[in-house]
């Protein structure tokens, strides 16, 4: 029986053929997917990092240094315009 932590799909299952000819299952952590824009869903730059790599970077390298870092640049511009228009009225 597998360990309880491996029963969930947080670990991906990789079938490996051993030198003895048996097929065994190895469990690996899933890779992080690229971050996506909260509005349009386009992939964001520099958002696809494993925690071990992310740990070594400075704070400004981990995410964009701008307002709304969870939006792509085009959606961010539209959001800023929308806020400015709402403020002026």
PDB file of N, CA, C and O in Angstrom:
ATOM      1  N   UNK A   1       0.842  -1.188   0.000  1.00  0.00           N
ATOM      2  CA  UNK A   1       0.000   0.000   0.000  1.00  0.00           C
ATOM      3  C   UNK A   1       0.883   1.246   0.000  1.00  0.00           C
ATOM      4  O   UNK A   1       1.921   1.284   0.662  1.00  0.00           O
ATOM      5  N   UNK A   2       0.462   2.255  -0.744  1.00  0.00           N
ATOM      6  CA  UNK A   2       1.249   3.487  -0.793  1.00  0.00           C
ATOM      7  C   UNK A   2       1.037   4.300   0.473  1.00  0.00           C
ATOM      8  O   UNK A   2       0.051   4.124   1.189  1.00  0.00           O
ATOM      9  N   UNK A   3       1.974   5.186   0.731  1.00  0.00           N
ATOM     10  CA  UNK A   3       1.833   6.075   1.887  1.00  0.00           C
ATOM     11  C   UNK A   3       0.664   7.011   1.647  1.00  0.00           C
ATOM     12  O   UNK A   3       0.387   7.360   0.499  1.00  0.00           O
ATOM     13  N   UNK A   4      -0.031   7.426   2.697  1.00  0.00           N
ATOM     14  CA  UNK A   4      -1.197   8.290   2.520  1.00  0.00           C
ATOM     15  C   UNK A   4      -0.893   9.594   1.778  1.00  0.00           C
ATOM     16  O   UNK A   4      -1.735  10.083   1.024  1.00  0.00           O
ATOM     17  N   UNK A   5       0.297  10.161   1.982  1.00  0.00           N
ATOM     18  CA  UNK A   5       0.608  11.433   1.306  1.00  0.00           C
ATOM     19  C   UNK A   5       0.734  11.267  -0.207  1.00  0.00           C
ATOM     20  O   UNK A   5       0.552  12.230  -0.952  1.00  0.00           O
ATOM     21  N   UNK A   6       1.042  10.058  -0.667  1.00  0.00           N
ATOM     22  CA  UNK A   6       1.181   9.830  -2.101  1.00  0.00           C
ATOM     23  C   UNK A   6      -0.137   9.480  -2.780  1.00  0.00           C
ATOM     24  O   UNK A   6      -0.194   9.414  -4.008  1.00  0.00           O
ATOM     25  N   UNK A   7      -1.187   9.256  -2.016  1.00  0.00           N
ATOM     26  CA  UNK A   7      -2.470   8.894  -2.613  1.00  0.00           C
ATOM     27  C   UNK A   7      -3.142  10.081  -3.281  1.00  0.00           C
ATOM     28  O   UNK A   7      -3.866   9.913  -4.262  1.00  0.00           O
ATOM     29  N   UNK A   8      -2.909  11.278  -2.759  1.00  0.00           N
ATOM     30  CA  UNK A   8      -3.474  12.486  -3.378  1.00  0.00           C
ATOM     31  C   UNK A   8      -2.677  12.814  -4.631  1.00  0.00           C
ATOM     32  O   UNK A   8      -1.570  12.309  -4.822  1.00  0.00           O
ATOM     33  N   UNK A   9      -3.237  13.649  -5.472  1.00  0.00           N
ATOM     34  CA  UNK A   9      -2.562  13.972  -6.736  1.00  0.00           C
ATOM     35  C   UNK A   9      -1.625  15.166  -6.636  1.00  0.00           C
ATOM     36  O   UNK A   9      -1.273  15.761  -7.655  1.00  0.00           O
ATOM     37  N   UNK A  10      -1.212  15.528  -5.411  1.00  0.00           N
ATOM     38  CA  UNK A  10      -0.230  16.604  -5.288  1.00  0.00           C
ATOM     39  C   UNK A  10       1.122  16.142  -5.808  1.00  0.00           C
ATOM     40  O   UNK A  10       1.936  16.950  -6.253  1.00  0.00           O
ATOM     41  N   UNK A  11       1.354  14.831  -5.746  1.00  0.00           N
ATOM     42  CA  UNK A  11       2.562  14.255  -6.313  1.00  0.00           C
ATOM     43  C   UNK A  11       2.203  13.613  -7.646  1.00  0.00           C
ATOM     44  O   UNK A  11       1.185  12.927  -7.747  1.00  0.00           O
ATOM     45  N   UNK A  12       3.022  13.826  -8.667  1.00  0.00           N
ATOM     46  CA  UNK A  12       2.736  13.176  -9.939  1.00  0.00           C
ATOM     47  C   UNK A  12       3.397  11.809  -9.945  1.00  0.00           C
ATOM     48  O   UNK A  12       4.424  11.603  -9.298  1.00  0.00           O
ATOM     49  N   UNK A  13       2.806  10.880 -10.676  1.00  0.00           N
ATOM     50  CA  UNK A  13       3.297   9.514 -10.716  1.00  0.00           C
ATOM     51  C   UNK A  13       4.137   9.300 -11.966  1.00  0.00           C
ATOM     52  O   UNK A  13       3.679   9.542 -13.082  1.00  0.00           O
ATOM     53  N   UNK A  14       5.353   8.852 -11.774  1.00  0.00           N
ATOM     54  CA  UNK A  14       6.267   8.605 -12.878  1.00  0.00           C
ATOM     55  C   UNK A  14       6.603   7.120 -12.877  1.00  0.00           C
ATOM     56  O   UNK A  14       7.094   6.589 -11.881  1.00  0.00           O
ATOM     57  N   UNK A  15       6.340   6.456 -13.991  1.00  0.00           N
ATOM     58  CA  UNK A  15       6.651   5.032 -14.100  1.00  0.00           C
ATOM     59  C   UNK A  15       8.096   4.894 -14.556  1.00  0.00           C
ATOM     60  O   UNK A  15       8.482   5.429 -15.596  1.00  0.00           O
ATOM     61  N   UNK A  16       8.893   4.173 -13.769  1.00  0.00           N
ATOM     62  CA  UNK A  16      10.319   4.012 -14.033  1.00  0.00           C
ATOM     63  C   UNK A  16      10.617   2.528 -14.162  1.00  0.00           C
ATOM     64  O   UNK A  16      10.174   1.719 -13.347  1.00  0.00           O
ATOM     65  N   UNK A  17      11.366   2.185 -15.187  1.00  0.00           N
ATOM     66  CA  UNK A  17      11.768   0.784 -15.370  1.00  0.00           C
ATOM     67  C   UNK A  17      13.109   0.591 -14.669  1.00  0.00           C
ATOM     68  O   UNK A  17      14.078   1.287 -14.973  1.00  0.00           O
ATOM     69  N   UNK A  18      13.166  -0.345 -13.739  1.00  0.00           N
ATOM     70  CA  UNK A  18      14.392  -0.597 -12.973  1.00  0.00           C
ATOM     71  C   UNK A  18      15.325  -1.498 -13.782  1.00  0.00           C
ATOM     72  O   UNK A  18      14.895  -2.128 -14.748  1.00  0.00           O
ATOM     73  N   UNK A  19      16.603  -1.562 -13.390  1.00  0.00           N
ATOM     74  CA  UNK A  19      17.534  -2.444 -14.099  1.00  0.00           C
ATOM     75  C   UNK A  19      17.110  -3.912 -14.061  1.00  0.00           C
ATOM     76  O   UNK A  19      17.472  -4.688 -14.944  1.00  0.00           O
ATOM     77  N   UNK A  20      16.344  -4.289 -13.041  1.00  0.00           N
ATOM     78  CA  UNK A  20      15.878  -5.666 -12.935  1.00  0.00           C
ATOM     79  C   UNK A  20      14.715  -5.976 -13.856  1.00  0.00           C
ATOM     80  O   UNK A  20      14.289  -7.128 -13.950  1.00  0.00           O
ATOM     81  N   UNK A  21      14.186  -4.946 -14.551  1.00  0.00           N
ATOM     82  CA  UNK A  21      13.111  -5.160 -15.503  1.00  0.00           C
ATOM     83  C   UNK A  21      11.720  -4.882 -14.952  1.00  0.00           C
ATOM     84  O   UNK A  21      10.734  -4.992 -15.680  1.00  0.00           O
ATOM     85  N   UNK A  22      11.628  -4.519 -13.659  1.00  0.00           N
ATOM     86  CA  UNK A  22      10.322  -4.216 -13.071  1.00  0.00           C
ATOM     87  C   UNK A  22       9.932  -2.771 -13.360  1.00  0.00           C
ATOM     88  O   UNK A  22      10.799  -1.905 -13.475  1.00  0.00           O
ATOM     89  N   UNK A  23       8.650  -2.508 -13.475  1.00  0.00           N
ATOM     90  CA  UNK A  23       8.153  -1.134 -13.567  1.00  0.00           C
ATOM     91  C   UNK A  23       7.704  -0.704 -12.178  1.00  0.00           C
ATOM     92  O   UNK A  23       6.863  -1.360 -11.564  1.00  0.00           O
ATOM     93  N   UNK A  24       8.262   0.396 -11.681  1.00  0.00           N
ATOM     94  CA  UNK A  24       7.879   0.901 -10.364  1.00  0.00           C
ATOM     95  C   UNK A  24       7.391   2.338 -10.527  1.00  0.00           C
ATOM     96  O   UNK A  24       7.679   3.001 -11.523  1.00  0.00           O
ATOM     97  N   UNK A  25       6.655   2.796  -9.540  1.00  0.00           N
ATOM     98  CA  UNK A  25       6.143   4.167  -9.578  1.00  0.00           C
ATOM     99  C   UNK A  25       6.995   5.026  -8.658  1.00  0.00           C
ATOM    100  O   UNK A  25       7.180   4.697  -7.486  1.00  0.00           O
ATOM    101  N   UNK A  26       7.513   6.126  -9.189  1.00  0.00           N
ATOM    102  CA  UNK A  26       8.186   7.138  -8.385  1.00  0.00           C
ATOM    103  C   UNK A  26       7.238   8.326  -8.277  1.00  0.00           C
ATOM    104  O   UNK A  26       6.540   8.662  -9.233  1.00  0.00           O
ATOM    105  N   UNK A  27       7.218   8.958  -7.107  1.00  0.00           N
ATOM    106  CA  UNK A  27       6.349  10.101  -6.880  1.00  0.00           C
ATOM    107  C   UNK A  27       7.204  11.360  -6.854  1.00  0.00           C
ATOM    108  O   UNK A  27       8.183  11.441  -6.112  1.00  0.00           O
ATOM    109  N   UNK A  28       6.824  12.350  -7.675  1.00  0.00           N
ATOM    110  CA  UNK A  28       7.579  13.604  -7.758  1.00  0.00           C
ATOM    111  C   UNK A  28       6.656  14.776  -7.470  1.00  0.00           C
ATOM    112  O   UNK A  28       5.458  14.725  -7.746  1.00  0.00           O
ATOM    113  N   UNK A  29       7.233  15.835  -6.909  1.00  0.00           N
ATOM    114  CA  UNK A  29       6.468  17.064  -6.714  1.00  0.00           C
ATOM    115  C   UNK A  29       6.124  17.632  -8.081  1.00  0.00           C
ATOM    116  O   UNK A  29       6.932  17.556  -9.007  1.00  0.00           O
ATOM    117  N   UNK A  30       4.950  18.192  -8.212  1.00  0.00           N
ATOM    118  CA  UNK A  30       4.566  18.816  -9.477  1.00  0.00           C
ATOM    119  C   UNK A  30       5.295  20.144  -9.629  1.00  0.00           C
ATOM    120  O   UNK A  30       5.545  20.843  -8.647  1.00  0.00           O
ATOM    121  N   UNK A  31       5.633  20.483 -10.867  1.00  0.00           N
ATOM    122  CA  UNK A  31       6.300  21.756 -11.142  1.00  0.00           C
ATOM    123  C   UNK A  31       5.271  22.886 -11.060  1.00  0.00           C
ATOM    124  O   UNK A  31       4.098  22.689 -11.375  1.00  0.00           O
ATOM    125  N   UNK A  32       5.713  24.043 -10.644  1.00  0.00           N
ATOM    126  CA  UNK A  32       4.831  25.202 -10.586  1.00  0.00           C
ATOM    127  C   UNK A  32       4.512  25.646 -12.004  1.00  0.00           C
ATOM    128  O   UNK A  32       5.378  25.622 -12.878  1.00  0.00           O
ATOM    129  N   UNK A  33       3.267  26.050 -12.230  1.00  0.00           N
ATOM    130  CA  UNK A  33       2.913  26.574 -13.542  1.00  0.00           C
ATOM    131  C   UNK A  33       3.152  28.081 -13.544  1.00  0.00           C
ATOM    132  O   UNK A  33       3.263  28.693 -12.482  1.00  0.00           O
ATOM    133  N   UNK A  34       3.232  28.671 -14.710  1.00  0.00           N
ATOM    134  CA  UNK A  34       3.473  30.104 -14.816  1.00  0.00           C
ATOM    135  C   UNK A  34       2.286  30.864 -14.255  1.00  0.00           C
ATOM    136  O   UNK A  34       1.145  30.421 -14.378  1.00  0.00           O
ATOM    137  N   UNK A  35       2.555  32.019 -13.633  1.00  0.00           N
ATOM    138  CA  UNK A  35       1.482  32.859 -13.121  1.00  0.00           C
ATOM    139  C   UNK A  35       0.682  33.430 -14.279  1.00  0.00           C
ATOM    140  O   UNK A  35       1.226  33.679 -15.355  1.00  0.00           O
ATOM    141  N   UNK A  36      -0.599  33.637 -14.061  1.00  0.00           N
ATOM    142  CA  UNK A  36      -1.463  34.155 -15.117  1.00  0.00           C
ATOM    143  C   UNK A  36      -2.079  35.462 -14.689  1.00  0.00           C
ATOM    144  O   UNK A  36      -2.265  35.713 -13.498  1.00  0.00           O
ATOM    145  N   UNK A  37      -2.397  36.302 -15.666  1.00  0.00           N
ATOM    146  CA  UNK A  37      -3.056  37.577 -15.429  1.00  0.00           C
ATOM    147  C   UNK A  37      -4.432  37.302 -14.825  1.00  0.00           C
ATOM    148  O   UNK A  37      -5.133  36.388 -15.259  1.00  0.00           O
ATOM    149  N   UNK A  38      -4.816  38.093 -13.824  1.00  0.00           N
ATOM    150  CA  UNK A  38      -6.086  37.883 -13.132  1.00  0.00           C
ATOM    151  C   UNK A  38      -7.284  38.232 -14.015  1.00  0.00           C
ATOM    152  O   UNK A  38      -8.389  37.752 -13.759  1.00  0.00           O
ATOM    153  N   UNK A  39      -7.091  39.053 -15.043  1.00  0.00           N
ATOM    154  CA  UNK A  39      -8.213  39.467 -15.895  1.00  0.00           C
ATOM    155  C   UNK A  39      -8.263  38.648 -17.187  1.00  0.00           C
ATOM    156  O   UNK A  39      -9.267  37.993 -17.465  1.00  0.00           O
ATOM    157  N   UNK A  40      -7.181  38.684 -17.980  1.00  0.00           N
ATOM    158  CA  UNK A  40      -7.228  38.042 -19.305  1.00  0.00           C
ATOM    159  C   UNK A  40      -6.651  36.629 -19.318  1.00  0.00           C
ATOM    160  O   UNK A  40      -6.916  35.874 -20.253  1.00  0.00           O
ATOM    161  N   UNK A  41      -5.865  36.249 -18.296  1.00  0.00           N
ATOM    162  CA  UNK A  41      -5.318  34.890 -18.240  1.00  0.00           C
ATOM    163  C   UNK A  41      -4.028  34.680 -19.007  1.00  0.00           C
ATOM    164  O   UNK A  41      -3.558  33.547 -19.114  1.00  0.00           O
ATOM    165  N   UNK A  42      -3.426  35.775 -19.561  1.00  0.00           N
ATOM    166  CA  UNK A  42      -2.145  35.647 -20.248  1.00  0.00           C
ATOM    167  C   UNK A  42      -1.039  35.298 -19.253  1.00  0.00           C
ATOM    168  O   UNK A  42      -1.095  35.757 -18.112  1.00  0.00           O
ATOM    169  N   UNK A  43      -0.037  34.507 -19.636  1.00  0.00           N
ATOM    170  CA  UNK A  43       1.047  34.196 -18.690  1.00  0.00           C
ATOM    171  C   UNK A  43       1.862  35.441 -18.356  1.00  0.00           C
ATOM    172  O   UNK A  43       2.155  36.257 -19.230  1.00  0.00           O
ATOM    173  N   UNK A  44       2.224  35.577 -17.084  1.00  0.00           N
ATOM    174  CA  UNK A  44       3.026  36.716 -16.643  1.00  0.00           C
ATOM    175  C   UNK A  44       4.503  36.395 -16.773  1.00  0.00           C
ATOM    176  O   UNK A  44       4.901  35.233 -16.691  1.00  0.00           O
ATOM    177  N   UNK A  45       5.317  37.425 -16.975  1.00  0.00           N
ATOM    178  CA  UNK A  45       6.771  37.240 -17.051  1.00  0.00           C
ATOM    179  C   UNK A  45       7.333  36.980 -15.662  1.00  0.00           C
ATOM    180  O   UNK A  45       6.845  37.523 -14.671  1.00  0.00           O
ATOM    181  N   UNK A  46       8.353  36.156 -15.601  1.00  0.00           N
ATOM    182  CA  UNK A  46       9.094  35.870 -14.378  1.00  0.00           C
ATOM    183  C   UNK A  46       8.243  35.311 -13.243  1.00  0.00           C
ATOM    184  O   UNK A  46       8.605  35.482 -12.079  1.00  0.00           O
ATOM    185  N   UNK A  47       7.147  34.661 -13.534  1.00  0.00           N
ATOM    186  CA  UNK A  47       6.317  34.138 -12.457  1.00  0.00           C
ATOM    187  C   UNK A  47       6.484  32.640 -12.281  1.00  0.00           C
ATOM    188  O   UNK A  47       5.994  32.082 -11.300  1.00  0.00           O
ATOM    189  N   UNK A  48       7.167  31.972 -13.209  1.00  0.00           N
ATOM    190  CA  UNK A  48       7.303  30.521 -13.131  1.00  0.00           C
ATOM    191  C   UNK A  48       8.620  30.189 -12.442  1.00  0.00           C
ATOM    192  O   UNK A  48       9.668  30.147 -13.085  1.00  0.00           O
ATOM    193  N   UNK A  49       8.566  29.955 -11.139  1.00  0.00           N
ATOM    194  CA  UNK A  49       9.774  29.650 -10.386  1.00  0.00           C
ATOM    195  C   UNK A  49       9.472  28.593  -9.349  1.00  0.00           C
ATOM    196  O   UNK A  49       8.406  28.593  -8.735  1.00  0.00           O
ATOM    197  N   UNK A  50      10.411  27.700  -9.159  1.00  0.00           N
ATOM    198  CA  UNK A  50      10.304  26.752  -8.064  1.00  0.00           C
ATOM    199  C   UNK A  50      10.681  27.467  -6.774  1.00  0.00           C
ATOM    200  O   UNK A  50      11.465  28.415  -6.811  1.00  0.00           O
ATOM    201  N   UNK A  51      10.147  27.042  -5.644  1.00  0.00           N
ATOM    202  CA  UNK A  51      10.464  27.713  -4.384  1.00  0.00           C
ATOM    203  C   UNK A  51      11.961  27.761  -4.087  1.00  0.00           C
ATOM    204  O   UNK A  51      12.444  28.730  -3.501  1.00  0.00           O
ATOM    205  N   UNK A  52      12.703  26.718  -4.488  1.00  0.00           N
ATOM    206  CA  UNK A  52      14.139  26.713  -4.216  1.00  0.00           C
ATOM    207  C   UNK A  52      14.865  27.806  -4.992  1.00  0.00           C
ATOM    208  O   UNK A  52      15.837  28.372  -4.490  1.00  0.00           O
ATOM    209  N   UNK A  53      14.408  28.115  -6.214  1.00  0.00           N
ATOM    210  CA  UNK A  53      15.017  29.189  -7.014  1.00  0.00           C
ATOM    211  C   UNK A  53      14.539  30.543  -6.530  1.00  0.00           C
ATOM    212  O   UNK A  53      15.313  31.499  -6.465  1.00  0.00           O
ATOM    213  N   UNK A  54      13.272  30.621  -6.194  1.00  0.00           N
ATOM    214  CA  UNK A  54      12.676  31.888  -5.767  1.00  0.00           C
ATOM    215  C   UNK A  54      13.316  32.399  -4.484  1.00  0.00           C
ATOM    216  O   UNK A  54      13.440  33.606  -4.276  1.00  0.00           O
ATOM    217  N   UNK A  55      13.723  31.465  -3.622  1.00  0.00           N
ATOM    218  CA  UNK A  55      14.303  31.816  -2.330  1.00  0.00           C
ATOM    219  C   UNK A  55      15.590  32.617  -2.490  1.00  0.00           C
ATOM    220  O   UNK A  55      15.911  33.453  -1.646  1.00  0.00           O
ATOM    221  N   UNK A  56      16.327  32.365  -3.574  1.00  0.00           N
ATOM    222  CA  UNK A  56      17.636  32.991  -3.767  1.00  0.00           C
ATOM    223  C   UNK A  56      17.550  34.378  -4.404  1.00  0.00           C
ATOM    224  O   UNK A  56      18.548  35.098  -4.429  1.00  0.00           O
ATOM    225  N   UNK A  57      16.380  34.769  -4.919  1.00  0.00           N
ATOM    226  CA  UNK A  57      16.239  36.050  -5.603  1.00  0.00           C
ATOM    227  C   UNK A  57      15.877  37.164  -4.632  1.00  0.00           C
ATOM    228  O   UNK A  57      15.347  36.911  -3.549  1.00  0.00           O
ATOM    229  N   UNK A  58      16.167  38.398  -5.029  1.00  0.00           N
ATOM    230  CA  UNK A  58      15.762  39.530  -4.210  1.00  0.00           C
ATOM    231  C   UNK A  58      14.265  39.783  -4.408  1.00  0.00           C
ATOM    232  O   UNK A  58      13.646  39.236  -5.320  1.00  0.00           O
ATOM    233  N   UNK A  59      13.697  40.623  -3.533  1.00  0.00           N
ATOM    234  CA  UNK A  59      12.251  40.856  -3.559  1.00  0.00           C
ATOM    235  C   UNK A  59      11.794  41.437  -4.892  1.00  0.00           C
ATOM    236  O   UNK A  59      10.731  41.073  -5.396  1.00  0.00           O
ATOM    237  N   UNK A  60      12.586  42.333  -5.463  1.00  0.00           N
ATOM    238  CA  UNK A  60      12.181  42.963  -6.717  1.00  0.00           C
ATOM    239  C   UNK A  60      12.292  42.030  -7.915  1.00  0.00           C
ATOM    240  O   UNK A  60      11.665  42.275  -8.946  1.00  0.00           O
ATOM    241  N   UNK A  61      13.080  40.966  -7.796  1.00  0.00           N
ATOM    242  CA  UNK A  61      13.208  40.002  -8.893  1.00  0.00           C
ATOM    243  C   UNK A  61      12.094  38.958  -8.881  1.00  0.00           C
ATOM    244  O   UNK A  61      11.841  38.306  -9.895  1.00  0.00           O
ATOM    245  N   UNK A  62      11.434  38.799  -7.746  1.00  0.00           N
ATOM    246  CA  UNK A  62      10.394  37.770  -7.627  1.00  0.00           C
ATOM    247  C   UNK A  62       9.107  38.175  -8.321  1.00  0.00           C
ATOM    248  O   UNK A  62       8.367  37.319  -8.806  1.00  0.00           O
ATOM    249  N   UNK A  63       8.829  39.475  -8.375  1.00  0.00           N
ATOM    250  CA  UNK A  63       7.585  39.945  -8.971  1.00  0.00           C
ATOM    251  C   UNK A  63       7.818  41.334  -9.542  1.00  0.00           C
ATOM    252  O   UNK A  63       8.792  41.988  -9.169  1.00  0.00           O
ATOM    253  N   UNK A  64       6.959  41.800 -10.428  1.00  0.00           N
ATOM    254  CA  UNK A  64       7.163  43.120 -11.029  1.00  0.00           C
ATOM    255  C   UNK A  64       7.018  44.244 -10.009  1.00  0.00           C
ATOM    256  O   UNK A  64       6.168  44.176  -9.121  1.00  0.00           O
ATOM    257  N   UNK A  65       7.838  45.265 -10.136  1.00  0.00           N
ATOM    258  CA  UNK A  65       7.777  46.433  -9.260  1.00  0.00           C
ATOM    259  C   UNK A  65       6.853  47.468  -9.889  1.00  0.00           C
ATOM    260  O   UNK A  65       7.325  48.454 -10.455  1.00  0.00           O
ATOM    261  N   UNK A  66       5.565  47.257  -9.799  1.00  0.00           N
ATOM    262  CA  UNK A  66       4.588  48.186 -10.357  1.00  0.00           C
ATOM    263  C   UNK A  66       3.265  47.948  -9.649  1.00  0.00           C
ATOM    264  O   UNK A  66       3.100  46.932  -8.975  1.00  0.00           O
ATOM    265  N   UNK A  67       2.323  48.868  -9.792  1.00  0.00           N
ATOM    266  CA  UNK A  67       1.014  48.595  -9.195  1.00  0.00           C
ATOM    267  C   UNK A  67       0.356  47.413  -9.900  1.00  0.00           C
ATOM    268  O   UNK A  67       0.601  47.184 -11.085  1.00  0.00           O
ATOM    269  N   UNK A  68      -0.456  46.682  -9.200  1.00  0.00           N
ATOM    270  CA  UNK A  68      -1.151  45.500  -9.720  1.00  0.00           C
ATOM    271  C   UNK A  68      -0.178  44.483 -10.313  1.00  0.00           C
ATOM    272  O   UNK A  68      -0.225  44.238 -11.518  1.00  0.00           O
ATOM    273  N   UNK A  69       0.705  43.880  -9.506  1.00  0.00           N
ATOM    274  CA  UNK A  69       1.654  42.907 -10.058  1.00  0.00           C
ATOM    275  C   UNK A  69       1.001  41.617 -10.536  1.00  0.00           C
ATOM    276  O   UNK A  69       1.647  40.808 -11.202  1.00  0.00           O
ATOM    277  N   UNK A  70      -0.280  41.415 -10.202  1.00  0.00           N
ATOM    278  CA  UNK A  70      -0.963  40.196 -10.648  1.00  0.00           C
ATOM    279  C   UNK A  70      -1.656  40.366 -11.995  1.00  0.00           C
ATOM    280  O   UNK A  70      -2.349  39.458 -12.454  1.00  0.00           O
ATOM    281  N   UNK A  71      -1.472  41.544 -12.644  1.00  0.00           N
ATOM    282  CA  UNK A  71      -2.048  41.792 -13.966  1.00  0.00           C
ATOM    283  C   UNK A  71      -0.946  41.918 -14.992  1.00  0.00           C
ATOM    284  O   UNK A  71       0.175  42.307 -14.663  1.00  0.00           O
ATOM    285  N   UNK A  72      -1.263  41.583 -16.256  1.00  0.00           N
ATOM    286  CA  UNK A  72      -0.293  41.786 -17.333  1.00  0.00           C
ATOM    287  C   UNK A  72      -0.237  43.297 -17.618  1.00  0.00           C
ATOM    288  O   UNK A  72      -1.159  44.018 -17.237  1.00  0.00           O
ATOM    289  N   UNK A  73       0.806  43.786 -18.268  1.00  0.00           N
ATOM    290  CA  UNK A  73       0.960  45.232 -18.480  1.00  0.00           C
ATOM    291  C   UNK A  73      -0.221  45.897 -19.183  1.00  0.00           C
ATOM    292  O   UNK A  73      -0.605  47.007 -18.816  1.00  0.00           O
ATOM    293  N   UNK A  74      -0.803  45.237 -20.188  1.00  0.00           N
ATOM    294  CA  UNK A  74      -1.920  45.865 -20.904  1.00  0.00           C
ATOM    295  C   UNK A  74      -3.162  45.977 -20.015  1.00  0.00           C
ATOM    296  O   UNK A  74      -3.842  47.003 -20.030  1.00  0.00           O
ATOM    297  N   UNK A  75      -3.460  44.939 -19.248  1.00  0.00           N
ATOM    298  CA  UNK A  75      -4.618  44.995 -18.342  1.00  0.00           C
ATOM    299  C   UNK A  75      -4.378  46.001 -17.214  1.00  0.00           C
ATOM    300  O   UNK A  75      -5.308  46.662 -16.753  1.00  0.00           O
ATOM    301  N   UNK A  76      -3.104  46.109 -16.770  1.00  0.00           N
ATOM    302  CA  UNK A  76      -2.779  47.070 -15.729  1.00  0.00           C
ATOM    303  C   UNK A  76      -3.035  48.502 -16.201  1.00  0.00           C
ATOM    304  O   UNK A  76      -3.572  49.320 -15.456  1.00  0.00           O
ATOM    305  N   UNK A  77      -2.641  48.802 -17.462  1.00  0.00           N
ATOM    306  CA  UNK A  77      -2.880  50.131 -18.016  1.00  0.00           C
ATOM    307  C   UNK A  77      -4.369  50.450 -18.053  1.00  0.00           C
ATOM    308  O   UNK A  77      -4.793  51.545 -17.683  1.00  0.00           O
ATOM    309  N   UNK A  78      -5.160  49.469 -18.508  1.00  0.00           N
ATOM    310  CA  UNK A  78      -6.608  49.665 -18.578  1.00  0.00           C
ATOM    311  C   UNK A  78      -7.200  49.897 -17.192  1.00  0.00           C
ATOM    312  O   UNK A  78      -8.098  50.723 -17.029  1.00  0.00           O
ATOM    313  N   UNK A  79      -6.708  49.180 -16.210  1.00  0.00           N
ATOM    314  CA  UNK A  79      -7.205  49.321 -14.834  1.00  0.00           C
ATOM    315  C   UNK A  79      -6.879  50.699 -14.278  1.00  0.00           C
ATOM    316  O   UNK A  79      -7.715  51.314 -13.616  1.00  0.00           O
ATOM    317  N   UNK A  80      -5.668  51.190 -14.542  1.00  0.00           N
ATOM    318  CA  UNK A  80      -5.274  52.522 -14.069  1.00  0.00           C
ATOM    319  C   UNK A  80      -6.140  53.585 -14.740  1.00  0.00           C
ATOM    320  O   UNK A  80      -6.579  54.530 -14.084  1.00  0.00           O
ATOM    321  N   UNK A  81      -6.388  53.439 -16.041  1.00  0.00           N
ATOM    322  CA  UNK A  81      -7.253  54.390 -16.762  1.00  0.00           C
ATOM    323  C   UNK A  81      -8.660  54.386 -16.181  1.00  0.00           C
ATOM    324  O   UNK A  81      -9.265  55.441 -15.988  1.00  0.00           O
ATOM    325  N   UNK A  82      -9.181  53.180 -15.901  1.00  0.00           N
ATOM    326  CA  UNK A  82     -10.529  53.053 -15.374  1.00  0.00           C
ATOM    327  C   UNK A  82     -10.640  53.732 -14.004  1.00  0.00           C
ATOM    328  O   UNK A  82     -11.625  54.417 -13.726  1.00  0.00           O
ATOM    329  N   UNK A  83      -9.620  53.539 -13.143  1.00  0.00           N
ATOM    330  CA  UNK A  83      -9.612  54.163 -11.817  1.00  0.00           C
ATOM    331  C   UNK A  83      -9.541  55.686 -11.929  1.00  0.00           C
ATOM    332  O   UNK A  83     -10.220  56.400 -11.191  1.00  0.00           O
ATOM    333  N   UNK A  84      -8.706  56.185 -12.864  1.00  0.00           N
ATOM    334  CA  UNK A  84      -8.558  57.639 -13.028  1.00  0.00           C
ATOM    335  C   UNK A  84      -9.864  58.250 -13.532  1.00  0.00           C
ATOM    336  O   UNK A  84     -10.250  59.333 -13.093  1.00  0.00           O
ATOM    337  N   UNK A  85     -10.546  57.565 -14.447  1.00  0.00           N
ATOM    338  CA  UNK A  85     -11.811  58.064 -14.964  1.00  0.00           C
ATOM    339  C   UNK A  85     -12.868  58.093 -13.871  1.00  0.00           C
ATOM    340  O   UNK A  85     -13.653  59.037 -13.790  1.00  0.00           O
ATOM    341  N   UNK A  86     -12.893  57.074 -13.036  1.00  0.00           N
ATOM    342  CA  UNK A  86     -13.865  56.998 -11.943  1.00  0.00           C
ATOM    343  C   UNK A  86     -13.595  58.078 -10.913  1.00  0.00           C
ATOM    344  O   UNK A  86     -14.533  58.623 -10.331  1.00  0.00           O
ATOM    345  N   UNK A  87     -12.321  58.399 -10.675  1.00  0.00           N
ATOM    346  CA  UNK A  87     -11.957  59.421  -9.707  1.00  0.00           C
ATOM    347  C   UNK A  87     -12.342  60.814 -10.188  1.00  0.00           C
ATOM    348  O   UNK A  87     -12.753  61.652  -9.386  1.00  0.00           O
ATOM    349  N   UNK A  88     -12.216  61.071 -11.485  1.00  0.00           N
ATOM    350  CA  UNK A  88     -12.482  62.411 -12.028  1.00  0.00           C
ATOM    351  C   UNK A  88     -13.981  62.713 -12.070  1.00  0.00           C
ATOM    352  O   UNK A  88     -14.364  63.882 -12.118  1.00  0.00           O
ATOM    353  N   UNK A  89     -14.817  61.710 -12.055  1.00  0.00           N
ATOM    354  CA  UNK A  89     -16.257  61.960 -12.130  1.00  0.00           C
ATOM    355  C   UNK A  89     -16.864  62.256 -10.777  1.00  0.00           C
ATOM    356  O   UNK A  89     -18.069  62.487 -10.678  1.00  0.00           O
TER     357      UNK A  89
END
